[in-house]
């Protein structure tokens, strides 16, 4: 066996296996500003890179590029922090105006001990309600999450369909932390044209025992896979996933949010 | 622009872009039993599928196949449940012997309201301490997580090196739930030859603001990407990831575990 692996010629003789899944960066996307046609920018960049879309492709957009295109930006100079924001900002050594924006974007503050973790207006539990101040042109501007990321995904998918005449699913991703694991991973905050939760429960296994594997959050796994290619400070904010086989059902990413009644860690 | 997309001939003329990342299933891996040489089985299956390993490849192994090969199995007939296990089993409608095994695998029970969430002997917080009873031959057997998944990954990587003469990184993945998001995603419980936490912090951005994007849990994103191909009840327990660029530093997946002192949700 080891011999066959060492042999270059036998490897060259046998047909190369095809990958099941391929991921492409879309290079050369310009800095996006409010009002820019994001799909036009992405489609042009793809064409320049000789990437031609196909039916069943999935495009994963980093949240920030969607927020910039939609103009969900706040100028901090326009924000007057509340006494609560001033208090927390003092403790966390943050800009009280940014904390005030986090408050406005939040339904509920989950923790404010070392970091500010809140439930966003959408129901996502994440740090700073997704309010971010890096890589935004202007000294004084923060980005918010899109107002309705599932609606944003739906619009992007429709515009892609119109422009490319291909059925392209869309995921909008953001990097969230996890309570018991260090580091961030990309998750889906918006989706269109792709299942978000996949029921893996099947018939009982050979021993007649029910399968315990239940529901896989595939939209989050797709976002995570794309995140591997987005790189430093979203250098590649759009990634194409090709080859993933799925039923073309459209589920909102909001389905992934665990209902409050089932939340054991409120 | 739309015209160029519609034109089949211009697409055929231009060179096709190469994917940055490719994922392959390793088909035809047989049912693994305690004591089987897992690397030999996987390498043989890869050869039959015309998949030839390359330096820099990453092999993601589903936890269960590693546990089976290592024989970390428990026969429930040998387990005498404690009164605590009997009480919780009654409430959760579970086999008290399986609950007893979860207790033995746990440092600490985190929640036992609707599901049993515990901190495993390794420090992972997950449902049922990773104890699983599906897809195990025998009516009465559960699988445990590997005793030391990082050591298992290291051994697999060394055996792969010996057999294939290629530098192949290894991740051992399992599906964990998340407190605020429904569904499971694959995460890394063991790793060898690949970074697990990638520091994305860079120099201040153009506005002189520090980048807030911090540490990406790349081993978890690699596990999640592979999870997309593992399919129903781990039909494909080993997935090859090719094209991911990384410094060949070896970090244990245990580094991802958040220290207790930083855990806001104990």
Contacts between the chains, C-beta under 8 A, distances in Angstrom:
chain1	res1	chain2	res2	distance
A	1	B	40	7.0
A	1	B	43	6.1
A	1	B	44	6.1
A	1	B	47	7.0
A	1	B	163	6.9
A	2	B	162	7.9
A	2	B	163	5.3
A	2	B	164	7.4
A	2	B	165	7.6
A	4	B	47	5.9
A	5	B	43	7.0
A	5	B	47	7.2
A	5	B	52	7.0
A	5	B	53	7.1
A	5	B	163	6.9
A	5	B	164	4.8
A	5	B	165	6.8
A	5	B	166	7.8
A	6	B	165	6.1
A	11	B	52	4.6
A	14	B	50	4.6
A	14	B	52	7.8
A	15	B	50	5.4
A	16	B	50	6.4
A	16	B	52	7.7
A	17	B	24	6.0
A	17	B	49	5.5
A	17	B	50	4.7
A	17	B	51	4.5
A	19	B	19	7.4
A	19	B	22	3.7
A	19	B	23	5.9
A	19	B	24	5.1
A	19	B	242	7.3
A	20	B	23	5.8
A	20	B	24	6.0
A	20	B	25	5.4
A	20	B	229	5.4
A	21	B	21	8.0
A	21	B	22	7.1
A	21	B	23	4.0
A	21	B	225	7.6
A	21	B	228	6.5
A	21	B	229	6.2
A	22	B	19	3.7
A	22	B	21	7.1
A	22	B	22	5.5
A	22	B	23	7.8
A	23	B	19	5.9
A	23	B	20	5.8
A	23	B	21	4.0
A	23	B	22	7.8
A	23	B	23	8.0
A	23	B	225	8.0
A	24	B	17	5.9
A	24	B	19	5.1
A	24	B	20	6.0
A	25	B	20	5.4
A	40	B	1	7.0
A	43	B	1	6.2
A	43	B	2	7.9
A	43	B	5	6.9
A	44	B	1	5.8
A	47	B	1	6.7
A	47	B	4	5.6
A	47	B	5	7.0
A	49	B	17	5.5
A	50	B	14	4.6
A	50	B	15	5.4
A	50	B	16	6.4
A	50	B	17	4.8
A	51	B	17	4.5
A	52	B	5	7.0
A	52	B	11	4.7
A	52	B	14	7.8
A	52	B	16	7.8
A	53	B	5	7.1
A	111	B	264	4.8
A	111	B	265	7.8
A	113	B	264	5.8
A	114	B	262	7.4
A	114	B	264	7.2
A	115	B	264	7.9
A	117	B	264	7.2
A	124	B	180	7.6
A	125	B	179	7.7
A	125	B	180	4.0
A	132	B	212	5.8
A	133	B	209	5.9
A	133	B	212	6.5
A	134	B	205	5.7
A	134	B	209	6.1
A	134	B	210	7.4
A	134	B	211	4.6
A	134	B	212	4.6
A	134	B	213	6.2
A	135	B	205	5.4
A	135	B	211	7.2
A	136	B	207	7.5
A	137	B	206	7.7
A	137	B	207	7.4
A	138	B	207	7.0
A	139	B	207	5.3
A	139	B	208	7.9
A	139	B	209	7.8
A	163	B	1	7.3
A	163	B	2	5.2
A	163	B	5	6.8
A	164	B	2	7.5
A	164	B	5	4.9
A	165	B	2	8.0
A	165	B	5	6.9
A	165	B	6	6.2
A	166	B	5	7.9
A	175	B	213	6.9
A	175	B	216	7.0
A	178	B	178	6.7
A	178	B	217	7.8
A	178	B	258	7.9
A	179	B	125	7.7
A	179	B	179	6.2
A	179	B	258	7.2
A	179	B	263	6.7
A	179	B	264	6.7
A	179	B	265	4.2
A	180	B	124	7.6
A	180	B	125	4.0
A	180	B	257	7.1
A	180	B	258	5.3
A	180	B	263	6.4
A	180	B	265	7.3
A	181	B	187	6.9
A	181	B	217	6.4
A	181	B	220	6.9
A	181	B	256	5.0
A	181	B	257	6.8
A	181	B	258	6.0
A	182	B	197	6.1
A	182	B	215	6.6
A	182	B	217	6.7
A	182	B	255	7.3
A	182	B	256	5.4
A	182	B	257	7.3
A	182	B	258	5.2
A	183	B	196	7.9
A	183	B	197	4.8
A	183	B	198	7.9
A	183	B	215	4.6
A	183	B	216	5.8
A	183	B	217	3.0
A	183	B	218	7.8
A	183	B	220	7.0
A	183	B	256	6.3
A	184	B	213	7.7
A	184	B	214	6.9
A	184	B	215	6.7
A	184	B	216	5.7
A	184	B	217	6.5
A	185	B	185	7.9
A	185	B	216	7.3
A	185	B	217	5.2
A	185	B	220	5.2
A	185	B	221	5.5
A	185	B	224	7.0
A	186	B	221	6.7
A	187	B	181	6.9
A	196	B	183	7.9
A	197	B	182	6.2
A	197	B	183	4.9
A	198	B	183	7.9
A	200	B	231	7.9
A	200	B	232	5.2
A	200	B	233	6.8
A	202	B	232	5.8
A	202	B	233	6.3
A	205	B	134	5.7
A	205	B	135	5.3
A	205	B	233	6.9
A	206	B	137	7.7
A	207	B	136	7.5
A	207	B	137	7.4
A	207	B	138	7.1
A	207	B	139	5.3
A	208	B	139	7.9
A	209	B	133	6.0
A	209	B	134	6.0
A	209	B	139	7.8
A	210	B	134	7.4
A	211	B	134	4.6
A	211	B	135	7.2
A	211	B	233	5.4
A	212	B	132	5.8
A	212	B	133	6.5
A	212	B	134	4.6
A	213	B	134	6.3
A	213	B	175	6.9
A	213	B	184	7.7
A	213	B	232	7.7
A	213	B	233	5.6
A	213	B	234	7.6
A	214	B	184	7.0
A	215	B	182	6.6
A	215	B	183	4.5
A	215	B	184	6.7
A	216	B	175	7.0
A	216	B	183	5.8
A	216	B	184	5.7
A	216	B	185	7.3
A	216	B	227	7.0
A	217	B	178	7.8
A	217	B	181	6.4
A	217	B	182	6.7
A	217	B	183	3.0
A	217	B	184	6.4
A	217	B	185	5.2
A	218	B	183	7.8
A	218	B	228	6.5
A	220	B	181	6.9
A	220	B	183	7.0
A	220	B	185	5.2
A	220	B	224	7.0
A	221	B	185	5.5
A	221	B	186	6.7
A	221	B	224	4.2
A	221	B	225	6.8
A	221	B	227	5.2
A	221	B	228	5.1
A	222	B	228	6.7
A	224	B	185	7.0
A	224	B	220	7.0
A	224	B	221	4.2
A	224	B	224	3.6
A	224	B	225	6.3
A	225	B	21	7.6
A	225	B	221	6.8
A	225	B	224	6.3
A	225	B	225	3.6
A	225	B	228	6.5
A	227	B	216	7.0
A	227	B	221	5.2
A	228	B	21	6.5
A	228	B	218	6.5
A	228	B	221	5.1
A	228	B	222	6.7
A	228	B	225	6.5
A	228	B	244	6.2
A	229	B	20	5.4
A	229	B	21	6.2
A	231	B	200	7.9
A	232	B	200	5.2
A	232	B	202	5.8
A	232	B	213	7.7
A	233	B	200	6.7
A	233	B	202	6.3
A	233	B	205	7.0
A	233	B	211	5.4
A	233	B	213	5.5
A	234	B	213	7.5
A	242	B	19	7.3
A	244	B	228	6.2
A	255	B	182	7.3
A	256	B	181	5.0
A	256	B	182	5.4
A	256	B	183	6.3
A	257	B	180	7.2
A	257	B	181	6.8
A	257	B	182	7.3
A	258	B	178	7.9
A	258	B	179	7.2
A	258	B	180	5.3
A	258	B	181	6.0
A	258	B	182	5.2
A	262	B	114	7.4
A	263	B	179	6.7
A	263	B	180	6.4
A	264	B	111	4.8
A	264	B	113	5.8
A	264	B	114	7.2
A	264	B	115	7.9
A	264	B	117	7.2
A	264	B	179	6.7
A	265	B	111	7.9
A	265	B	179	4.2
A	265	B	180	7.3
A	265	B	265	5.1
